[in-house]
Amino acid sequence: MASSKNMAIYDASQREHSTLSYYDEQAHYGGPEGSPEPPSARVQLEKALDILIRQRWIVIGTFVLFVLGAIGYSYSQDPEYDAFSTILVDLGNTKKSDEDLSVRIDDPFARNDWSLDAELFILQSSNTIADRVAERLVMMQDTAQQALNMSILYTGEGAVLPAKAVSSRLRGYVRFSTTKPGINVLVVKASSGIPQEAALLANLYAEEYVRTTQEANRTHVTTKREFLEQQEFERREELRKSEEAIKTFLQERGATGVAEENQSLLSHLVGLEVRRDAVNIELMTRKSKLASIQRALSEIQPDLIKRVASSKSEQIESLQSEIAGLELQKTQIEMRYVNQPERLENEPELDNLVAQIGRLQYEVEQISAAYIEEIVGSDGAVGGAVDHIGDLHAQALQQRIEIDGLEAQLSVIDVRIRERKGELQRVPENSMELSRLQRERDYAEQMYQSVMSQLQTARLNEVSEPGYAQVIKRAGVPFLPVRPRPQRNLLIGILFGLFAGIGLAYGRHALVTEILEPEHLQTLGFPLLSVVPDMSVYVNQAHEGSLNKEWAGRSVDVRLISLFDPGSVITEAYKNLRAKIELSDSVMEARTLLVTSPGPNDGKSLTAANLAIVMAQAGRKTILVDADLRRPSVHELFGMSNATGLSDLYRSKPNFEWSSTRTPLKNLFVLPSGRIQKNPVELVSLDRTHDIIALLQEWFDVIIFDTPPVLLATETKMLAAQCHNTLLVARANWTKEEELKHAVQELYSVDTQILGTILNGFDVTKTIRHRNRYRYYSSYEQLPA
């Protein structure tokens, strides 16, 4: 029943004093009377700033830590420099003279009809350029007068690396990229801790790439030219020998010519042999191209080759065999009219075979393209690589088809040659021998003329092959490092330091259990009577750090600000407390007030003393009773003796000198605690306490008891049960929420009526909101009287 009664009293008191503080809140929040509005954006911003001000050292410390870390990281890292070379790639403009002398499809650096991404992939995946650059670096090291200042050439112990090892390390120094879409430009970027090395690597890589494309473009023409030069020498010797053989035969045998009937047979045989040699040359060229394609495939990533190689389906192989058979039939028809090529134009069977071969080749191309597209679609990450490899496989397939056709032609030609030679055996011996010699001479002459024609063309093409890439901007030696970047790192440190500091501040604020501000008390449901600002700064400024001040012959504590400075902000807080107490109807009848706190150092004694002073200044006869029989302090505040006091009244000592309680301030009396008691609980009895209070009520209008902390002393609850109202003091940034709640529960347990709470030691200068709210006090103090 007692507990229920106290809860009802406390709830009523809470509603009453919430109303008393409502007008203060309206002034702050700006809402109309009777309809309070939620906090505005400005108020919410002020709350956020208050949190940062309270946790400023966490914010500052975290900020400084991140900034120092960024600075330390920046200057502890070795500098790194980037150098760039730019290469212009002329895509899609490959020169093609004829089928044999066209740009090679087997060497990836000899083609420029890829996309720029495919060209970039080829540049990145091929080891040819890296090996060449490494060889040049090692050669420069060998020929230099002193060791080159290049880290790529040396191990950590200073040993020179071989070219193969340098080639492997280049991957960590050189990167490749493209520029804007639609611009056929490749960028070679080299990175190193040595600026000269970065520039040298970028330039060497660009030069070797351009040189590789030039050599690749010229290699096929050079090979053809060298082959034709050898053929030209051999054919010239054959022609010379055949002419000498005819001359010698005519001189020895006296033969004058070949019979007319044998001339046609001889011409036919010569044409067949010329055709056979031409087919042989073509066959060697096709086989060389096929071998080059296979070498190019072996230089590209083996896993991609395996995936694309598996795309040769049985259907493609079947079509390839069918094409080879049709090519054989075509060759047989062509051999019938080897000396009458004009008749081939009216041969319907040949036209039908050509149409069938074209249709089958188109079908092979479509099947191959569909399969390659399927592979590309299944793995977009290697689309460009698979497309390139698939194209190479398609070209290899075409070369195999051509080789099969040429080999079929050779078979047919060999059969026809054997038939013609058999017919020549029936010719008379002299005519036959002369026919043979003339046939050899005609054959040698035709082959020599054919080879010379091809040789001249090859030489012209070799000279006119410039390659399709050129360096348009060489890398210069960089002056400033790209890593580390002190300015960027400092900016990152500043930003992360601020964010981390603010985050830690809010996190620390969320863990704080101390009472921080007046709204904190109201949020917990405790009615707030007054907020007493922190007086430490004021005391230091007003009294120059002195702890005591002379007052009517006494040395009193300077913290009795209500006594020395009635117009100060702090005194106004105590007057506000007095006004709210006097406005309470319950106090008008009951004049006993007990001042306590949850724990020590909350400022309850100082609050009780200043409250007693402002009560006396208001004309109310007031006595301040120091009921803390354990650690009394009221007598020290007023510079009084503690020889006699409350403890003597409890012992019922006669002849108590009440005159000793009088102070120089009119209407103010102070009753010290008396001598410190070892066991005050036994001294304080309920009956005696009731008698003492009754005695004091006869003489005084207001009786204020300063008691020990309620959580530490049992006698506080005994006194509270006898007093009409209790004031609970909490210190800002010191008293914890749980302590305050526990103190309230302890007081409720003895049927105590709690009038409200007082927030003591609140530093208004550390909060935006309360600084604005209380700023008018200081300006009002400076007004003239």
Protein Blocks (a to p, Z undefined) as FASTA:
>chain_A
ZZmmmmmmmmmmmmmmmmmmmmmmmmmnopaehiacdddfklmmmmmmmmmmmmmmmmmm
mmmmmmmmmmmmmmmpccdddddddddddehiaccfblmlmccfkbmklpckbcfklmmm
mmmmpmklmmmmmmmmmmmmmmpmbdcddfklpcfkopacdfklmmmmmmmmpccdddde
hiacdddddddfbfklmmmmmmmmmmmmmmmmmmmmmmmmmmmmmmmmmmmmmmmmmmmm
mmmmmmmmmmmnopabdcfklmmmmmmmmmmmmmmmmmmmmmmmmmmmmmmmmmmmmmpc
fklmmmmmmmmcfklmmmmmmmmmmmmmmmmmmmmmmmlmmlmmmmmklmmmmmmmmmmm
mmmmmmmmmmmmmmmmmomklmmmmmmmmmmmmmmmmmmmmmmmmmmmmmmmmmmmmmmm
mmmmmpcfklmmmmmmmmmmmmmmmmmmmmmmmmmmmmmmmmmmnbjadcfbdcdddfbd
fbdcfklmmmmmmmmmmmmmmmmmmmmmmmpcbdfbfklmmmnopacfbdcddfklmmmm
mnnopabdceehiacdfklmmlmmmmbmklmmmmmmmmmmmmpmklmmmccdcdddfbeh
kommmmmmmmmmmmmmnopacddddfbfklgcklmmnopafkbcjklmmnopghiafklm
pcfbghiacddebjadfblmlmmcfklmmmmmmmmmmmpmbdcdddddfklpmklmmmmm
mpmbdcddddehkbcfklmmmmmmmmmmnopacfbdcdehiafklpfklmmmmmmmmmmm
mpcZZ
